[in-house]
Amino acid sequence: MSDITVEIGTHLPFLRRYARALTGSQTSGDQYAAATIEAILEDRSTLNSASNVKVGLFRCFHLIWVTSGSPVMGEETGLRAAAQRHLQSLTENTREALLLSTIEAFETAQIAEVMAIGEDEVTSLLKIAQTEMERSVSGKVLIIEDEPIIAADLESIVADLGHKVTGIARTHHQAVEIGQLEAPDLILADIQLADSSSGIDAVNELLSAMGERPVIFITAFPERLLTGDKPEPAFLISKPYREDQVQSAVSQAMFFASTESLKA
């Protein structure tokens, strides 16, 4: 196996994370990531001309994304279709720049290379993105986190974005109990909880009772939930997180919440 193939494999889970955040769906995101790998197998010129393999991988993805009409309308139904229509009202390329900067931690120069634009334009897009995302949606958020300091920090970040925190749960049982009292539009959950219960199990029980809604998982090992081999989250934040990463993920995920939470 060549060194470049190994390096692509190292970065692929994070390309999946980026793709899922753009589409709000594991299935759609992973399809875009797979298409990127197929394109690279056919033609490595874009990858080889990049400053490094990770930038080249994301550059190849971006070429496919913009060519296919990002996001492709008509493929989604119900709440997700409404969210996709809302996304179309945003300034072109803003979400891509914001995610590359916050969730994937690319530098401005790297984002410019991925998107084939100037660094000044990247800076402008990031400013526009933050403004548009923060003012576009508001909703109710359930936080599932067993560390009091982290939970308080997340609550502050969510509230500052204009969302209502319905409660903070430290265990699986508490999460289900709070969720039953007031159904959230978005769930922000740690993986490992105070009583050694699973945040994933708590979320799955809540979704079974309430129906589909976006979830953001927080974990120190994101690559374990980005394999593409089984049902996995569309939104994932690595620990330790930065405030702007949480802000971006929450804003992105809220687009896929109930249409009642979407401002006209």
C-alpha positions in Angstrom: 0.0 0.0 0.0 1.5 3.4 -1.0 2.2 6.1 1.5 -0.4 8.4 -0.2 -3.1 5.8 0.1 -2.3 5.4 3.8 -2.5 9.2 4.3 -5.8 9.4 2.4 -7.2 6.7 4.7 -6.1 8.8 7.7 -7.9 11.9 6.5 -11.0 10.1 5.1 -13.0 10.0 8.4 -12.8 13.7 8.7 -13.8 14.2 5.1 -16.9 12.2 6.0 -17.5 14.5 9.0 -17.3 17.5 6.7 -19.6 16.0 4.1 -22.2 14.9 6.6 -22.3 18.4 8.2 -22.8 19.9 4.7 -25.7 17.6 3.9 -27.0 16.9 7.4 -27.1 13.2 6.6 -24.7 10.3 7.0 -26.0 8.7 3.8 -25.6 11.7 1.6 -22.3 12.8 3.2 -20.8 9.4 2.8 -21.9 9.2 -0.8 -20.1 12.4 -1.6 -17.0 11.1 0.2 -17.1 7.9 -1.8 -17.5 9.8 -5.0 -14.4 11.8 -4.1 -12.3 8.7 -3.6 -13.6 7.3 -6.9 -12.6 10.5 -8.7 -9.1 10.4 -7.2 -8.6 6.8 -8.3 -9.4 7.9 -11.9 -7.3 11.1 -11.8 -4.8 12.1 -9.1 -3.8 15.4 -10.7 -5.8 17.6 -8.3 -4.5 15.7 -5.3 -0.9 15.7 -6.5 -0.9 19.4 -7.2 -2.1 20.4 -3.7 0.2 21.6 -0.9 -0.5 18.4 1.1 -2.7 15.3 0.8 -5.4 16.5 3.2 -5.9 19.8 1.3 -5.9 17.9 -2.0 -8.5 15.4 -0.7 -10.8 18.2 0.4 -10.1 20.1 -2.8 -11.3 17.1 -4.8 -14.4 16.9 -2.7 -15.1 20.5 -3.2 -14.9 20.2 -7.0 -17.5 17.4 -6.9 -19.7 19.3 -4.4 -19.9 22.5 -6.4 -20.3 20.7 -9.7 -23.3 18.6 -8.4 -25.2 21.7 -7.2 -24.6 21.9 -3.5 -26.8 20.7 -2.1 -28.8 18.8 -4.7 -32.4 19.7 -4.5 -35.2 17.3 -5.0 -33.5 14.3 -3.3 -34.9 15.1 0.2 -38.4 15.1 1.5 -40.3 16.4 4.5 -38.3 18.4 7.1 -35.0 17.8 5.5 -36.3 19.2 2.2 -37.5 22.3 3.9 -34.1 22.7 5.5 -32.4 22.3 2.2 -34.6 25.0 0.7 -33.6 27.3 3.5 -30.0 26.6 2.9 -30.4 27.8 -0.7 -31.0 31.3 0.6 -27.5 31.6 2.2 -24.7 33.3 0.4 -22.8 30.9 -1.9 -19.8 29.1 -0.4 -20.3 30.5 3.1 -21.2 27.2 4.9 -18.3 25.4 3.2 -15.8 28.1 4.4 -17.3 28.1 7.9 -17.1 24.3 8.3 -13.6 24.1 6.9 -12.5 26.8 9.3 -14.3 25.7 12.5 -15.0 22.0 12.4 -12.0 20.9 10.3 -9.6 23.6 11.6 -8.1 24.6 8.2 -6.1 27.8 8.1 -7.3 30.6 5.8 -4.7 29.9 3.2 -5.7 26.2 3.1 -9.4 27.1 2.8 -8.5 29.3 -0.1 -6.7 26.4 -1.8 -9.5 24.0 -1.2 -12.1 26.4 -2.6 -9.8 27.9 -5.3 -10.5 31.5 -4.1 -8.4 34.3 -2.6 -7.7 34.5 1.1 -9.5 37.9 1.3 -12.6 36.2 -0.1 -12.3 33.4 2.5 -12.2 36.0 5.3 -15.2 37.7 3.9 -17.2 34.5 3.5 -16.4 33.5 7.2 -17.8 36.9 8.4 -21.0 36.5 6.3 -21.4 32.9 7.3 -21.3 33.6 11.0 -23.9 36.4 10.7 -26.3 34.4 8.4 -26.2 31.2 10.4 -26.7 32.8 13.8 -29.7 34.8 12.7 -31.4 32.2 10.6 -32.7 29.6 13.1 -33.6 29.3 16.7 -34.8 26.3 18.7 -34.7 24.1 21.8 -31.6 22.2 22.8 -31.1 19.3 25.2 -27.6 18.9 26.5 -26.4 15.5 27.6 -23.1 16.0 29.4 -21.8 14.6 32.7 -19.0 17.1 33.4 -20.6 20.1 35.2 -18.0 22.6 33.9 -18.3 21.4 30.3 -22.1 21.3 30.5 -22.2 24.9 31.8 -19.9 26.0 29.0 -22.1 24.3 26.4 -25.2 25.9 27.9 -23.6 29.3 27.7 -22.6 28.9 24.1 -26.0 27.6 23.0 -27.9 30.4 24.9 -25.6 33.0 23.3 -26.7 31.8 19.9 -30.3 32.5 20.8 -31.5 28.9 21.6 -33.4 27.7 24.6 -31.7 24.9 26.7 -34.5 22.6 27.8 -32.2 20.9 30.4 -28.9 19.3 31.1 -28.7 15.5 31.7 -25.8 13.7 33.3 -27.1 10.1 32.7 -29.1 8.1 30.2 -32.2 8.1 32.6 -32.1 11.9 33.1 -31.8 12.5 29.3 -34.9 10.5 28.6 -36.8 12.1 31.4 -35.9 15.6 30.3 -36.6 14.9 26.7 -40.1 13.5 27.6 -40.9 16.7 29.5 -40.1 19.0 26.6 -39.0 17.7 23.2 -35.9 19.4 21.9 -35.2 20.4 18.3 -31.6 19.5 18.7 -29.6 17.2 21.0 -26.0 17.9 22.0 -24.6 14.8 23.6 -21.4 13.4 25.1 -20.6 9.7 24.4 -19.7 8.5 27.9 -21.9 9.6 30.8 -21.5 9.8 34.6 -23.0 6.4 35.5 -21.0 4.7 32.7 -24.1 4.8 30.5 -24.0 5.6 26.9 -24.9 8.9 25.4 -25.6 7.2 22.1 -28.1 4.8 23.8 -29.8 7.7 25.4 -30.1 9.6 22.1 -31.4 6.5 20.3 -34.1 6.0 22.9 -35.1 9.7 22.6 -35.2 9.5 18.8 -37.3 6.4 18.9 -39.9 8.2 21.0 -39.7 11.7 19.4 -38.8 11.0 15.7 -36.0 12.3 13.6 -34.1 15.4 14.7 -30.4 16.5 14.5 -27.9 15.3 17.1 -24.4 16.6 17.7 -22.1 14.1 19.5 -18.9 15.2 21.4 -16.1 12.7 21.7 -12.4 12.5 22.1 -12.2 9.8 19.4 -14.3 11.1 16.5 -12.8 8.7 14.0 -14.5 5.8 15.8 -17.9 7.2 14.7 -16.8 8.1 11.2 -16.1 4.7 9.7 -19.1 4.7 7.3 -19.8 1.1 8.1 -22.9 1.5 10.3 -25.5 4.2 11.4 -23.4 7.1 12.6 -23.9 10.7 13.5 -24.0 13.5 10.9 -22.6 16.1 13.3 -19.6 15.3 15.4 -17.3 17.6 17.5 -13.8 16.5 18.8 -12.8 16.9 22.4 -11.2 19.2 23.5 -13.5 21.6 21.5 -13.3 25.3 20.7 -16.2 27.6 21.2 -16.4 28.4 17.5 -16.6 24.7 16.7 -19.7 24.3 18.9 -21.3 27.5 17.5 -20.8 26.3 13.9 -22.0 22.7 14.6 -25.1 24.0 16.4 -25.9 26.5 13.7 -25.5 23.9 10.9 -27.5 21.2 12.7 -30.3 23.6 13.5 -31.0 23.8 9.7 -32.2 20.2 9.9 -34.4 20.7 12.9 -38.2 21.1 12.8 -39.3 23.6 10.2 -41.3 25.3 13.0 -37.9 26.4 14.3 -36.8 27.9 11.0 -37.4 31.7 10.7 -38.8 32.9 7.4 
